[in-house]
Amino acid sequence: MIEFKHDSMFRVPEAGDSGGQWIIGLGSSGVNVLDQMVLENEGVRGLMIFDTDETSVRGSVVLEKMLIGKKMIRGMGTGGDPELARQLFRAEKDEIRESLKGTRLAVIVAGLGGGTASGMLPELVELLKELGAATIVVTATPFVFEGGRRRSQASQALTTLRASADAVLCFSNQSLMQLTDDSSDLRTGFSKMNSLLAKVAMTLRRSVTQRGLMQASLADIRQMAHDSAVGSEDHLLCRAGFAAAGGDNRVEDVVEHVLASPLLQDERLWVRGHSMLASLTGGSDMSMSEFQSVMQYLRKQLPVEIPMITAANVDSNKRQHLELTLLMTGNWEEMEENAPLLKKEKQQEPLVVAQKKKKAVVERAPVEAVIKAEELQKEEIWEAEETVEEPQPIMAGHHEDEVENCEPEFDGFASIRSSSKEETPERYFNRQEELPLDKKIPRGRFEKSAPTMWDGQDLDQPTFMRMGIKVKI
């Protein structure tokens, strides 16, 4: 049996460490996101991780951490088994409850599809509800290549979470791949994806809990995550963008840069968008007037009318700079599997940002054009034709363009020609030609063999020749 020292890995945090407001990383993906948060100097207070993998827990830079199932599985992880994860959580539920005592708000970050998060996340949300805490879940669904099993486990966990958590904001790992370049190494790519989820979690906690120029409520976040219009929130997914700007034109620059974020460049996002959160953070020099200018300019540049929740906070470390976070939800499930393919298309200007050649005016995309974007993309792959003609019959083995002049490849066949095209505007053949198949068919190596006779008929001959049937084309 492995024995652990009573170090910071298993220290039970006090409520005063975080003021009852925690960002919790669950499973290996959640641990990675919180580690990225610490590395980007977002602070170390109010962070906590839970995992069943000893390597993940010991290697984390987060101070408050707990290894679950150290006696039963000895820190080896759950092997992708959600049921085992649930059993481990319930076995150590009292210890976990003690570590979360005094929690008022928990923003939980996890990647669904594996064993630990898929099995423990619904259990953790229920435990926090028993403690009287509000819960916001920030999660990500598996990549397409991870297979049906992990996607099924993620779907089941999401269904349970949406019935218990106060708000579930779900990202797609497939869409997060747009944050990376084809030339990026693996470490850089995952760092960018983790960084986005880390900023979302920090923004949500700050927007809900910190008193600022304008504060978003938990009810606002819940409304973002629920789409009552369609009667189900199973199809709501999230996209996000971040930008920072300074200088004399920081109001316009921060808005234009956030709208140019990689995850917000598909026109279909704006048509199918449900709602968004715009959270602005600035230094002590940021005034109410400047906050209002940013939000008004942002609203003016949006290509469609969409419900927007606003929040503003002051951070003394960001003097003379503005940081804008845009979090958007919508019905984009069918778009996520093909998300990486968007990067292969020809790069165009951002949807709502115009070229700064004409008085720095931001172009607004017509809603009608956006709605027809998918149809236009399909039309581009077909050649334009003035008139629609009926299709021409195609012989096997020949290209469509070669049908009119094609020659048979088999010996003994006559050449097949259609009638003159000048005489008939239609592309169908006017008459059928008979195939001259009355000649003797060579038998190859069976030429000297005795024929197979039955009831006076040579069965080695094709049926149409024995029956005197004329074959036409």
N, C-alpha and C positions, 0 to 999 in steps of 0.2 A: 504494500500500500504506500502511496506517495503522501508524505506529510508536507504541509505548507506552513511557512512562517506567518505570524500574525503581522504582516506588513500592510502597506496601503492597498494591496490587492483586495483584502477582505475587511478593510476598515469600514465600520458602519458610519455613514455620514450623519451629521446633525442637520436639523431643518434650517438652522441659522446659516449654514454654508451657502445656501441658495435662495433663502427667503421662501422656501416652499415651491420654487419654480425650477423644474429640472428639464434638461434635454437628455433623453435616454437613448443610447445606442444599443440595439438588440441584435445579436448574431454578428457574424463576421462583417457583413456589409455595413451595419450600423456602427460597429467599432471603427471601421475605416473612415467613415464620414466624420465621426467625432475627433479622430486623430487629425484629420485634415483641418478641422476647425481650430484645433490647438496650434497646429503648425502655421496657420495663417493669422495668428495672434488675435483671434476672436475672443480670447479669454478662456480660463480653465475653471472658473467657478460655475457651479450649477450643472456640471456635466457628469454623467454616470453611464457605465456600460455593464451589460450582462451577456455572457456567452458560455457555451459548453466546451469550447476549444481552449485548452490551456495556453497554447502557443499564441493565439490571438490576444488573450487577456494579458499575459505577461509582457507581450511586446507593445502594448498600447501605452501612449503617453498621457492618457486620461487618469486623473488621480483616484477617482471613486470608481471602483470596479469590483465585480463579483463573478467568480467562476461557479457555475451551476452544474450540479451532478458530479462533483469531484470524487465522491465516494462510489457512485454506481458505475460511471463510465470512465473514471480516472482522467478526465480532461481530454478525451479523444474525440469529442464531438458526437453528434447524433447520426452522422452518415446519411443525412437527407430524410430522416424518418420523423415526421411531425408528431406521431403518436408517442414515440419515445420522448420527445421534447416536452410534451404535455405532462407525461408521468414524472419527469425530472422536476418540472416547475412545481407541480403539486406536492412532491416530496419535500421541497425546500420552501414552500410557500410562506411559512412563518418567518424565516430568516429574511426573505425578500420583503415581506410586509414591514418588518422592523426597519429595513434600510430605507423604505419609502415613507415612513411615518412623518406626518406633517406636510406632505405634498399637497399643494393647491392647484398647480398646473403642471402637466407633463406633456412635452412634445417628444414623441417617440419616433426614432428614425430606424428603419429596417428595410432589408431587401427580401421580398417574398419569393417563394419557390423552393427554398432549402428546408431543412428540418427544424432548426432552432427557431427562426423567426416565424415560420408558418405555424408551428405548433404552440409557441409560447406567447406570441403577440396577442391573440384574443384572450388568453388567460391573464396576461399582464394588464390589459385594459379593464377586465372585470375586477381585478384586485384594486386598481386605482379608483374605480367607481365605488367600491366598498369603503375606501378611505375618504371619499367625498371630493376627489380631485377631478378637475376637467382634463380631458385627453384630446390631443390633436396628433394624428398619425401621419407621418410623411414616409411614404414607401415607394418602392420601385418594383415593377413586374420583370420577369426573366427575359433574357434575350430570346429571339426566335430559335436560334440554334441549340438552346438548352433542352429542347424536347417537350413533348406533350405532358409528361409526368409532372415536371416542375411547374408548367403553366397551369395544370389542373390544381395542384396544391396551392398555388398563389391565388387562383380564382376562388377556391373554397375559403381560404383565409380572409379574402376581401369581403366576401358575402357576410361572414360572421362579424368582421370589424365594423362594417357600415351599419350593422344593427345595434352595436354597442358603443363605439367611440363617438365623441361629440363631433369630430370632423375627420375625414380620411382624404388626404391629398395624395393621389397616386400618379407617379411618373412611369414612363416606359423606358427601360434600359435601351431599347432599340432606338428610340428617338434621342436619347442622351448621347448616342454615338455621333450625332451631328456636331457636337462640341469639339471633336477631335479632327485633325487633319490626317490624310492618308499616310503622310510621312512621319507622324508622331509615333514615338515609341510607346510601348504598352503602359509603362509607369506614368508617363505624362497624360495619356488618354484617360486612365482611371482617376488620376488626380483631378482632372477637370470635371469629371462626372461627380466625384465626391464633393468637390468644392461647391458645385451648384446646389446639391442637396443640403450642404452645411449652411449656405447662405439663406436658403429657404427656411430652414429650421430656426436660425437666429432671427430672421425677419419676423416670423410668426410669433416667437416668444416676446420679442421687443415690441411688436405692434399691439399685442394683447395686454401686456403687463406694465410697460413703462408709460408713465404719464408724460405726454409731450404736447406739441402744438395741436395735434389731433390724434385720437386713439381709436383703433379698430376694436370692436367687441368680439367676444367669442361667438356670439350669435351671427355676426357678419361673416366670420370664417366658416361657420357651419352652413350658412346660406350659399357660400361659394362652392362647397363640396357636395351639395345636394341639388339635383335637378328635378324639381317637382313637375316641371312641364311635361316630361316624358314618363313620369310615374316611376322611374327607376334611375338610380345613380350608378348602375353598373358600367355605363359607357363614359362616365366623366373621367377625363385624364387631365394632367397638368403640364403646362409649359412655363418657363420662366426666363427672364432676362435681367441683367445687372449692368449698371454703368456708373462711372464716376467722372466728374468734370470740375474744373476750376477756372478761374480767370473771369474776365468781364462778360463773356458770353456763356457762362456756365449753365444758365437756365435752358437755353436752346440746345446746347451741346449735350447735356445729360439726357434730355428727352430723345434727341435724334439717335444717340448712341444706344440707348436701351431698346429702341425700336429696331435697331439694326442687329440685335442679338441673333445668333444662329438658330435658336429654337423658335423664333417668331417670324420666320421668313416665308412660310407657306401661306398662300392666299386663303386656303380653305380654313385655316385656323380662325380667321376673323369672322367668316360667315357662320361657322358652327360654334363660336365662342359662347360660353354661358355667362361668365362674369370674371372680374379681375380685381386684384388688390394692387394698389400703387402706394408704396411706402417710401417716403423721402427722409433721409438722414443728413443732417448738416451740423456745422459747428455752432458755437454760441453767437456767431455773427449772422446766422440765418434768421430772417425776419418772417413774420406772417405774410407780408406782401410777397416775398420771394417764393414762399411755399405756394401761395395762391397762383402766382405766375406760372410755376412749373406745372401745376395741375391743369390750369386752363390751356396752356400750350400743348400738353399731352392730349387733352380731350379734343383739341382742334385737329391734331394730326392723326387721330385714329380713323381708319377707313370706314368703320361702321359704328353705329350707336350700340354700346354695350354697357351694362351696369358696372360701375366702378366704385370700389371701396377705397378710401384714402386714409393714410396715416402719416404722421410726421413726428420725428424724434430729434433731439439735440444730443450730439456727442462732442465733447470738448476736444477730442483728438482729431476731429475732421474739420478744423477751422479753415475757412476759405475754400472748402470743397463741398460738393453735393454728391450724394450717392442715392441712386434711384433703383428700387427693386420692383419689377413688374411680374406678378404671379397671375397666371391665367388658367381657367378651367373651361373645358368644352367637351363635346361629343366627338372624339377623334379616334375611336378604337380601331376603325378600319384603316386609318392612315398610318398607324404605328409600325406595322410590319414592314412597310416599304420606306420608312423614314430615312435610312441611310442612302437609299437611291437618289434622294433629292440632292445630295452633295455632288453627284456625277453630272447633273444637268449644268447647262451653261449658266455661269454666275451672272446674276442681274443685280440691279440696284435694290436695296431694301424696299419692302412693300410701300411704306409710307414716307420714306425719306427721298426727297427729290435731289437732283444734282444742284450743287451750290454754285450755279452759274447765273441764275436769274434771281438776284436779290435774296438768296438763301431761303426761298419759299419752299415749304414742304408740300409735295404733291399728294393729293388724296386720290386713292384708287377708287373708281366707280364701283358701287356695290353690284350693279348688274354684271360688270365684267368679271368681278370676283366669283359670282355665283356660277358663271359659265366657264370658269377656268378649267375644270376637269374636261368638259366637252371639247374645248379648244385644243387641249393637249392631245386628245385622242384623234382629232381631225388632222393634226400635223403629220401623222404617220401615213396618211393616205394622200395620193396625188389628186390634185384638184381636176375635176372633169366638168366640162360644160353641160353634158347630157349624161344621164344614167343609162347604161346599156346592160342588157341581160347577159349573164355569164355564158361563156362558150364551153362546150364539152371538152374535156381534156383527156388525152390518152395517157395511160400510165407510163411513167418514165420520161415524159416530156414537159418542158416548162410551158406555162400558159402562153407566152409570147411566140412560141414556136409551133403551135398547134396547126396553123394554117398551112405550113410548109413542111410538116414532119413527114418522114419516110418510115415505113415499117422496118423493123430490124430483123425479122425472121425470113429465111429463105422460102421461096415459093409463094410469097404474098405479093399481090399486085400493089402498085403505088396508089396511094389514096390522095385524091385531090378534091378540094371543095370547089363548088362552082364560083364563077367570077364574082369578086367582091363588089365590082361596079354595078352589077345587076341587082344585088340585094343589100340594102342598108343593114339588115339584121346580121348578127354574128353567128346564128345557127346555120348548120348545113341544110341545104334545100332537099337533098335526096340521100338515100342510103345506098351504099355500094355493097355488092355481093363479094364475099371472099372466095376466090377460086381454090377451094380445098378438095377438089376431086382428084388431085394427083396422088400418087402413092407416097405414103409417108415412110421415109427411111427408118429402119428398125435398129440401126447401129450394130452392136455386137450380137443382137438376137436375130440378125438377118438370115442365118442358116438354120435357125431353130424352127421346129414344126409349129405351125400356128395353133392357137387355142380355139378349138371348134366346139360349138354346142348348139344343138338343134339346127345345124346347117349354117350357123353364123360364125364369122371370124371375130372373136371377142377382142383380138388385138387391135382391131380398127376402132376409131372413135365412134361413138353412138350416132352422131349426126350424119356420118358417112354411111353407116349400115342402114339407117332409117331413111336416107335420102333427103335430109333436112338441109335447106339452104340457109347459111349463116349470114346475117346482114349486120352492118354497123351504122 
